[in-house]
Amino acid sequence: MTFEAYDVVVVPFPFVDKAAGKRRPALVLSGNGFNGAHDQFLLAMITTAKISHWPSDVDLRDWSTAGLTQACKVRFKVFTLEAARVVRRIGRLSDTDRQAVARSLRAALEL
């Protein structure tokens, strides 16, 4: 499967305290060069968390365009996952949300 940066995909999200992962949305952060060379994707968590907040969280304005069923945020709980484990693509971030995520990621990484 081929996915690009800012695609929203469904993955079996790993939980530390559970043997099996639950299917959750995630945001592809890595570009085609990394994805193809490693057969992996660099992903960020997408969550509906309303109680907890991280300063780097990015609230998605156009969450339905991204294929999500409710208001969500991108949280930079970042992980890599083998391409074969990605279940499917459900959408793509809008230009506005892509820009917001890129700004927040650059700030987090101090780029």
MIDOSE-1310 file (N, C-alpha, C; in nm, 2 decimals, decimal comma, always signed):
residues 111
mtfe	+0,08/-0,12/+0,00/+0,00/+0,00/+0,00/+0,09/+0,13/+0,00; +0,04/+0,23/-0,07/+0,11/+0,35/-0,08/+0,03/+0,46/-0,01; +0,09/+0,53/+0,08/+0,03/+0,64/+0,14/+0,13/+0,76/+0,14; +0,07/+0,88/+0,15/+0,15/+1,00/+0,15/+0,14/+1,08/+0,28
aydv	+0,23/+1,17/+0,30/+0,23/+1,26/+0,42/+0,09/+1,33/+0,42; +0,03/+1,33/+0,54/-0,10/+1,40/+0,57/-0,22/+1,31/+0,53; -0,20/+1,18/+0,49/-0,31/+1,09/+0,47/-0,35/+1,05/+0,61; -0,48/+1,02/+0,63/-0,53/+0,97/+0,76/-0,56/+0,82/+0,73
vvvp	-0,50/+0,74/+0,81/-0,51/+0,59/+0,79/-0,56/+0,53/+0,92; -0,61/+0,40/+0,91/-0,65/+0,32/+1,02/-0,54/+0,22/+1,05; -0,50/+0,21/+1,18/-0,39/+0,12/+1,22/-0,43/+0,05/+1,35; -0,37/-0,07/+1,37/-0,39/-0,13/+1,50/-0,29/-0,06/+1,60
fpfv	-0,35/+0,04/+1,67/-0,27/+0,12/+1,76/-0,22/+0,04/+1,88; -0,09/+0,04/+1,90/-0,03/-0,04/+2,01/-0,06/+0,02/+2,15; -0,10/-0,06/+2,24/-0,12/-0,02/+2,38/-0,02/-0,09/+2,46; +0,05/-0,02/+2,55/+0,15/-0,08/+2,64/+0,09/-0,19/+2,73
dkaa	-0,03/-0,16/+2,78/-0,09/-0,25/+2,88/-0,18/-0,36/+2,83; -0,18/-0,37/+2,69/-0,27/-0,47/+2,64/-0,19/-0,55/+2,53; -0,23/-0,68/+2,52/-0,16/-0,77/+2,43/-0,19/-0,73/+2,28; -0,31/-0,69/+2,25/-0,35/-0,66/+2,12/-0,38/-0,51/+2,10
gkrr	-0,36/-0,46/+1,98/-0,39/-0,32/+1,96/-0,54/-0,30/+1,91; -0,59/-0,18/+1,93/-0,72/-0,15/+1,88/-0,71/-0,06/+1,75; -0,80/-0,07/+1,66/-0,79/+0,00/+1,54/-0,83/+0,15/+1,57; -0,73/+0,24/+1,53/-0,75/+0,38/+1,56/-0,70/+0,46/+1,43
palv	-0,74/+0,58/+1,42/-0,69/+0,66/+1,31/-0,55/+0,72/+1,35; -0,47/+0,74/+1,25/-0,34/+0,79/+1,27/-0,30/+0,88/+1,14; -0,21/+0,97/+1,16/-0,17/+1,06/+1,06/-0,03/+1,02/+1,00; -0,02/+1,00/+0,87/+0,11/+0,97/+0,81/+0,19/+1,10/+0,81
lsgn	+0,31/+1,10/+0,87/+0,39/+1,22/+0,88/+0,51/+1,21/+0,78; +0,55/+1,08/+0,75/+0,66/+1,06/+0,66/+0,63/+1,08/+0,51; +0,73/+1,11/+0,43/+0,71/+1,13/+0,29/+0,74/+1,00/+0,21; +0,72/+1,01/+0,08/+0,74/+0,89/+0,00/+0,88/+0,83/+0,00
gfng	+0,98/+0,92/+0,01/+1,12/+0,86/+0,02/+1,14/+0,77/+0,13; +1,10/+0,82/+0,25/+1,12/+0,74/+0,37/+1,03/+0,61/+0,36; +0,90/+0,64/+0,33/+0,81/+0,52/+0,32/+0,85/+0,41/+0,23; +0,90/+0,45/+0,11/+0,95/+0,35/+0,02/+1,08/+0,28/+0,06
ahdq	+1,17/+0,36/+0,11/+1,30/+0,30/+0,15/+1,29/+0,21/+0,27; +1,20/+0,24/+0,36/+1,19/+0,16/+0,48/+1,07/+0,06/+0,49; +0,98/+0,07/+0,39/+0,86/-0,01/+0,40/+0,79/+0,01/+0,54; +0,80/+0,13/+0,59/+0,74/+0,17/+0,72/+0,68/+0,31/+0,70
flla	+0,59/+0,35/+0,79/+0,54/+0,48/+0,79/+0,57/+0,54/+0,93; +0,60/+0,67/+0,93/+0,61/+0,75/+1,06/+0,47/+0,81/+1,08; +0,41/+0,78/+1,19/+0,27/+0,81/+1,22/+0,26/+0,89/+1,35; +0,15/+0,97/+1,35/+0,12/+1,04/+1,47/-0,02/+1,00/+1,51
mitt	-0,05/+1,00/+1,64/-0,18/+0,96/+1,69/-0,28/+1,06/+1,66; -0,40/+1,02/+1,63/-0,52/+1,11/+1,62/-0,61/+1,06/+1,73; -0,66/+1,16/+1,81/-0,74/+1,13/+1,93/-0,86/+1,22/+1,95; -0,96/+1,17/+2,02/-1,07/+1,26/+2,06/-1,06/+1,31/+2,20
akis	-0,94/+1,28/+2,26/-0,92/+1,32/+2,40/-0,97/+1,46/+2,43; -1,07/+1,46/+2,52/-1,12/+1,59/+2,56/-1,07/+1,64/+2,70; -1,03/+1,55/+2,78/-0,98/+1,58/+2,92/-0,83/+1,62/+2,92; -0,75/+1,53/+2,85/-0,61/+1,56/+2,85/-0,57/+1,65/+2,73
hwps	-0,47/+1,73/+2,75/-0,43/+1,82/+2,65/-0,27/+1,83/+2,65; -0,22/+1,82/+2,53/-0,07/+1,84/+2,52/-0,06/+1,98/+2,45; +0,04/+2,06/+2,49/+0,06/+2,19/+2,43/+0,08/+2,18/+2,27; +0,13/+2,07/+2,22/+0,15/+2,06/+2,08/+0,03/+2,00/+2,00
dvdl	-0,08/+1,97/+2,07/-0,20/+1,91/+2,01/-0,25/+2,01/+1,90; -0,29/+1,95/+1,79/-0,35/+2,03/+1,68/-0,49/+1,99/+1,66; -0,59/+2,08/+1,70/-0,73/+2,05/+1,67/-0,76/+2,05/+1,52; -0,82/+1,95/+1,47/-0,85/+1,95/+1,33/-0,98/+2,02/+1,30
rdws	-0,97/+2,12/+1,22/-1,09/+2,20/+1,18/-1,18/+2,12/+1,09; -1,12/+2,06/+0,99/-1,19/+1,99/+0,88/-1,19/+1,84/+0,90; -1,23/+1,79/+1,02/-1,21/+1,65/+1,06/-1,30/+1,56/+0,97; -1,41/+1,61/+0,92/-1,49/+1,52/+0,83/-1,42/+1,50/+0,70
tagl	-1,35/+1,60/+0,65/-1,28/+1,59/+0,52/-1,17/+1,49/+0,54; -1,11/+1,47/+0,66/-1,01/+1,38/+0,69/-1,06/+1,24/+0,71; -1,19/+1,22/+0,69/-1,25/+1,08/+0,71/-1,28/+1,05/+0,85; -1,28/+1,14/+0,94/-1,31/+1,12/+1,08/-1,46/+1,14/+1,11
tqac	-1,51/+1,07/+1,21/-1,65/+1,08/+1,24/-1,69/+1,18/+1,35; -1,58/+1,23/+1,41/-1,61/+1,33/+1,52/-1,48/+1,42/+1,53; -1,50/+1,53/+1,61/-1,39/+1,62/+1,63/-1,27/+1,55/+1,69; -1,15/+1,57/+1,63/-1,03/+1,51/+1,68/-0,91/+1,60/+1,68
kvrf	-0,80/+1,56/+1,73/-0,68/+1,63/+1,73/-0,56/+1,54/+1,70; -0,46/+1,60/+1,64/-0,34/+1,53/+1,61/-0,25/+1,55/+1,74; -0,21/+1,44/+1,79/-0,12/+1,44/+1,91/+0,02/+1,38/+1,86; +0,12/+1,45/+1,89/+0,25/+1,40/+1,85/+0,31/+1,28/+1,94
kvft	+0,22/+1,18/+1,96/+0,27/+1,06/+2,01/+0,30/+0,98/+1,88; +0,43/+0,98/+1,85/+0,48/+0,94/+1,72/+0,54/+0,80/+1,73; +0,51/+0,72/+1,62/+0,56/+0,59/+1,61/+0,58/+0,55/+1,47; +0,65/+0,44/+1,44/+0,67/+0,38/+1,31/+0,59/+0,25/+1,31
leaa	+0,54/+0,22/+1,19/+0,46/+0,10/+1,17/+0,49/+0,04/+1,03; +0,50/-0,09/+1,03/+0,53/-0,16/+0,90/+0,41/-0,13/+0,80; +0,44/-0,10/+0,68/+0,34/-0,07/+0,58/+0,23/-0,18/+0,57; +0,26/-0,30/+0,59/+0,17/-0,41/+0,58/+0,06/-0,41/+0,69
rvvr	+0,09/-0,34/+0,80/+0,00/-0,33/+0,92/-0,10/-0,22/+0,91; -0,09/-0,13/+0,81/-0,19/-0,03/+0,79/-0,31/-0,09/+0,73; -0,42/-0,06/+0,79/-0,55/-0,13/+0,75/-0,60/-0,06/+0,62; -0,61/+0,07/+0,62/-0,67/+0,14/+0,50/-0,65/+0,29/+0,52
rigr	-0,67/+0,37/+0,41/-0,67/+0,51/+0,42/-0,82/+0,56/+0,43; -0,85/+0,65/+0,52/-0,98/+0,70/+0,53/-1,00/+0,84/+0,49; -0,89/+0,92/+0,47/-0,90/+1,05/+0,42/-0,77/+1,12/+0,42; -0,77/+1,25/+0,40/-0,65/+1,33/+0,39/-0,68/+1,47/+0,46
lsdt	-0,58/+1,52/+0,53/-0,60/+1,65/+0,59/-0,63/+1,76/+0,49; -0,71/+1,86/+0,52/-0,73/+1,97/+0,44/-0,61/+2,06/+0,44; -0,60/+2,15/+0,34/-0,48/+2,24/+0,34/-0,46/+2,32/+0,47; -0,57/+2,36/+0,53/-0,56/+2,44/+0,65/-0,51/+2,35/+0,77
drqa	-0,56/+2,23/+0,78/-0,51/+2,14/+0,88/-0,37/+2,10/+0,86; -0,33/+2,07/+0,73/-0,19/+2,04/+0,70/-0,10/+2,15/+0,75; -0,13/+2,27/+0,72/-0,04/+2,38/+0,76/-0,03/+2,39/+0,91; -0,14/+2,37/+0,98/-0,14/+2,38/+1,13/-0,05/+2,26/+1,18
vars	-0,07/+2,14/+1,13/+0,02/+2,03/+1,17/+0,16/+2,06/+1,14; +0,19/+2,10/+1,03/+0,33/+2,13/+0,99/+0,40/+2,23/+1,08; +0,32/+2,34/+1,11/+0,37/+2,44/+1,20/+0,40/+2,39/+1,34; +0,31/+2,31/+1,39/+0,33/+2,25/+1,52/+0,44/+2,15/+1,53
lraa	+0,45/+2,07/+1,42/+0,56/+1,97/+1,42/+0,70/+2,04/+1,41; +0,71/+2,15/+1,33/+0,83/+2,22/+1,32/+0,87/+2,28/+1,45; +0,77/+2,33/+1,52/+0,80/+2,39/+1,66/+0,84/+2,28/+1,75; +0,77/+2,17/+1,75/+0,81/+2,06/+1,84/+0,95/+2,01/+1,82
lel	+0,99/+2,00/+1,69/+1,12/+1,95/+1,66/+1,23/+2,06/+1,65; +1,18/+2,18/+1,67/+1,27/+2,30/+1,67/+1,34/+2,31/+1,54; +1,27/+2,29/+1,43/+1,33/+2,30/+1,29/+1,31/+2,44/+1,23
